[in-house]
Amino acid sequence: MQTDILIVGNGIAALSLVYHLTEIGIDKDILVLSEQPTSESNSYHAQGGIAVEFGDKPSKYQHIKDTMSCGIINNQVSTTTILNEAEKSIQSMIKDGLVFDADEKGNLSKRLEGGHSNRRILYHSDTSGKHIIDFLIKKVNQNKKVKILQDTYCYELLKENNTCIGAKIFDTKTNRIDVIFASKIVLATGGAGALYNYTSNSSYSIGSGVILAQEIGAEITNMEFIQFHPTAYVSPKKTILISEALRGEGAFIINQKGKRIPGVELFTRDKLARILYEGIRNGDNYFLDCTNIQDSEFDKFSYITNNLAANGIDIRITPIPIKPVAHYMCGGITTDAKGKTSINNLYAIGEVANSGLHGANRLASNSLTEAITVPYLLTLDLLNNEWTKVYNKTRTIHYTKDDSNYDFKIEILRREMWKKCGIVRTSTALVELRNYIKTELHSITENTGLSYPKLRYSTMLKTAAIIVESSLNRNKNVGTFWKE
Ligand SMILES: Cc1cc2nc3c(=O)[nH]c(=O)nc-3n(C[C@H](O)[C@H](O)[C@H](O)COP(=O)(O)OP(=O)(O)OC[C@H]3O[C@@H](n4cnc5c(N)ncnc54)[C@H](O)[C@@H]3O)c2cc1C
């Protein structure tokens, strides 16, 4: 198989790239492949919205300042470029029919979230991700040069000299292996939250893009900075993220005795997550009390309200039990603001990339901003790019089998990651975990068969190894976790 542009992933970053390529008029064959349907992506479940300042320079400057005060080690050039260009990329979608919530006069409504000094978050109820995806899918379907391949796991990239030329893919339904050659390969595979047993993320979020890129020599940075969201409702059936926009509207945190934890509502995520984590460690439990929010406001949180009602909690009258959960991968494949990696013709966009925007701690709702804006800047860059056609060189197709069950091992790894590489870490626990991962990696490579569960488990181990190693190497507490 061959194509001009191969996009691995089908979340908002991938679909935004197809959108901008289509709108700006790059007439190329595009193949979008993914492991799961878009409705399973983290993008689809994004709630609070998208952070952007329209218009004047001082407000954009303030957004940049808030982002850098939160992230500390952000790349200043990338941060400035992405946040200045966000207006154009988002406005192009709004002009094309993407609707956000607005007041009676038609002025866009804006939310406030932790770490933001201004109301600048555009939203659609608490289903902003689904809303943006529904808009993008309609557009993507209009481009006849786009092909979509589902149930397909990309497990290896092909490189010649320092240039990426294609990918090996695994059909998760039939176990068939195939090779796709492409002129440009774009990784949009999302984050790694599913490495932890408490997480808001979908099960595919295991950092696979990072490992694909790392194995052909791309630079990977800041992987230790997994962001923990302080407020999620965790039940054996389902984890429901409780958007911090509720805190922006007046919800507050209480403990099991009904005592309020004062002044913490709009703390950045690292600070609040650590306060709750330490309290839970000492036997406390926490709840989000939404009882002082006006009734009319709950219409803007219908996803959370309805899903908790299905779990027997009426959030208008009953405080919600909350816990911190793994949520967002701030680091990843190092790129510039246009998604360029250190390997020719290999790009990374969305959560899999470390574009420099988030530093050691992502500011809330900046990820959708990045997932829409970097593809826009990449598209502009591709307008002036050379398009060397990569032809089919070899074509290996064969069937393969490995019947081992990895579910139990995966659960052990996820629990160990939470315990030893979570919100609070120590060098001793990290070294223990490093040794465990090394042994597991060794035992798994001895078994030569191939299967989807095996590919997933070995990717999880490799991503965990990078997070653990970079946590060991980071000696100053600057971001999402605390090293004691
Ligand atoms: C519950 C929740 C709420 C959130 N709310 C907000 C919010 O309000 N605002 C905000 O800015 N951010 C929010 N975030 C974060 C934000 O949604 C994500 O960072 C963003 O959507 C990531 O988009 P993406 O396109 O990079 O990746 P994803 O949406 O994660 O999509 C990645 C896709 O890649 C595919 N894939 C992965 N690996 C492979 C592989 N090896 N081969 C083939 N396919 C693969 C998967 O099937 C998946 O569909 C939220 C996240 C969650 C989980």
The ligand as an SDF file (V2000), in Angstrom:
LIG
                    3D

 53 58  0  0  0  0  0  0  0  0999 V2000
  -12.1090   12.9350   29.7340 C   0  0  0  0  0  0  0  0  0  0  0  0
  -11.1940   13.9490   29.1150 C   0  0  0  0  0  0  0  0  0  0  0  0
  -11.5720   15.2860   29.0720 C   0  0  0  0  0  0  0  0  0  0  0  0
  -10.7280   16.2360   28.4790 C   0  0  0  0  0  0  0  0  0  0  0  0
  -11.1380   17.5480   28.3910 N   0  0  0  0  0  0  0  0  0  0  0  0
  -10.3600   18.4460   27.7510 C   0  0  0  0  0  0  0  0  0  0  0  0
  -10.7950   19.7940   27.5410 C   0  0  0  0  0  0  0  0  0  0  0  0
  -11.8930   20.1730   27.9090 O   0  0  0  0  0  0  0  0  0  0  0  0
   -9.9590   20.6470   26.9000 N   0  0  0  0  0  0  0  0  0  0  0  0
   -8.7260   20.2800   26.4530 C   0  0  0  0  0  0  0  0  0  0  0  0
   -8.0000   21.1010   25.8780 O   0  0  0  0  0  0  0  0  0  0  0  0
   -8.2920   18.9980   26.6090 N   0  0  0  0  0  0  0  0  0  0  0  0
   -9.0820   18.0810   27.2330 C   0  0  0  0  0  0  0  0  0  0  0  0
   -8.6360   16.7940   27.3780 N   0  0  0  0  0  0  0  0  0  0  0  0
   -7.3860   16.4010   26.7220 C   0  0  0  0  0  0  0  0  0  0  0  0
   -7.6520   16.3030   25.2270 C   0  0  0  0  0  0  0  0  0  0  0  0
   -8.9250   15.7580   25.0050 O   0  0  0  0  0  0  0  0  0  0  0  0
   -6.6080   15.4480   24.5320 C   0  0  0  0  0  0  0  0  0  0  0  0
   -5.3280   15.8770   24.8680 O   0  0  0  0  0  0  0  0  0  0  0  0
   -6.7270   15.5640   23.0160 C   0  0  0  0  0  0  0  0  0  0  0  0
   -8.0580   15.3390   22.6320 O   0  0  0  0  0  0  0  0  0  0  0  0
   -5.7860   14.5830   22.3530 C   0  0  0  0  0  0  0  0  0  0  0  0
   -6.0980   14.5530   21.0000 O   0  0  0  0  0  0  0  0  0  0  0  0
   -5.2110   13.6990   19.9930 P   0  0  0  0  0  0  0  0  0  0  0  0
   -5.8780   13.8490   18.6670 O   0  0  0  0  0  0  0  0  0  0  0  0
   -3.8050   14.0740   20.1430 O   0  0  0  0  0  0  0  0  0  0  0  0
   -5.3300   12.1980   20.4940 O   0  0  0  0  0  0  0  0  0  0  0  0
   -6.5510   11.2580   20.8780 P   0  0  0  0  0  0  0  0  0  0  0  0
   -7.8470   11.9440   20.9270 O   0  0  0  0  0  0  0  0  0  0  0  0
   -6.1130   10.5700   22.1030 O   0  0  0  0  0  0  0  0  0  0  0  0
   -6.6040   10.2330   19.6570 O   0  0  0  0  0  0  0  0  0  0  0  0
   -5.5580    9.3370   19.3890 C   0  0  0  0  0  0  0  0  0  0  0  0
   -6.0270    8.2590   18.4310 C   0  0  0  0  0  0  0  0  0  0  0  0
   -4.9080    7.4970   18.0300 O   0  0  0  0  0  0  0  0  0  0  0  0
   -5.2710    6.1230   17.8950 C   0  0  0  0  0  0  0  0  0  0  0  0
   -4.0470    5.3480   18.1430 N   0  0  0  0  0  0  0  0  0  0  0  0
   -3.2360    5.3840   19.2280 C   0  0  0  0  0  0  0  0  0  0  0  0
   -2.1630    4.5800   19.0310 N   0  0  0  0  0  0  0  0  0  0  0  0
   -2.2990    4.0160   17.7960 C   0  0  0  0  0  0  0  0  0  0  0  0
   -1.5210    3.1170   17.0260 C   0  0  0  0  0  0  0  0  0  0  0  0
   -0.3480    2.6540   17.4530 N   0  0  0  0  0  0  0  0  0  0  0  0
   -1.9820    2.7330   15.8020 N   0  0  0  0  0  0  0  0  0  0  0  0
   -3.1710    3.2080   15.3490 C   0  0  0  0  0  0  0  0  0  0  0  0
   -3.9400    4.0910   16.0190 N   0  0  0  0  0  0  0  0  0  0  0  0
   -3.4970    4.4940   17.2350 C   0  0  0  0  0  0  0  0  0  0  0  0
   -6.3660    5.8880   18.9150 C   0  0  0  0  0  0  0  0  0  0  0  0
   -7.2620    4.8950   18.4480 O   0  0  0  0  0  0  0  0  0  0  0  0
   -7.0230    7.2790   19.0350 C   0  0  0  0  0  0  0  0  0  0  0  0
   -8.2170    7.3250   18.3250 O   0  0  0  0  0  0  0  0  0  0  0  0
   -9.4750   15.8350   27.9610 C   0  0  0  0  0  0  0  0  0  0  0  0
   -9.0910   14.4930   28.0090 C   0  0  0  0  0  0  0  0  0  0  0  0
   -9.9350   13.5470   28.5740 C   0  0  0  0  0  0  0  0  0  0  0  0
   -9.5080   12.1260   28.6190 C   0  0  0  0  0  0  0  0  0  0  0  0
  1  2  1  0
  2  3  1  0
  2 52  2  0
  3  4  2  0
  4  5  1  0
  4 50  1  0
  5  6  2  0
  6  7  1  0
  6 13  1  0
  7  8  2  0
  7  9  1  0
  9 10  1  0
 10 11  2  0
 10 12  1  0
 12 13  2  0
 13 14  1  0
 14 15  1  0
 14 50  1  0
 15 16  1  0
 16 17  1  0
 16 18  1  0
 18 19  1  0
 18 20  1  0
 20 21  1  0
 20 22  1  0
 22 23  1  0
 23 24  1  0
 24 25  2  0
 24 26  1  0
 24 27  1  0
 27 28  1  0
 28 29  2  0
 28 30  1  0
 28 31  1  0
 31 32  1  0
 32 33  1  0
 33 34  1  0
 33 48  1  0
 34 35  1  0
 35 36  1  0
 35 46  1  0
 36 37  1  0
 36 45  1  0
 37 38  2  0
 38 39  1  0
 39 40  1  0
 39 45  2  0
 40 41  1  0
 40 42  2  0
 42 43  1  0
 43 44  2  0
 44 45  1  0
 46 47  1  0
 46 48  1  0
 48 49  1  0
 50 51  2  0
 51 52  1  0
 52 53  1  0
M  END
$$$$
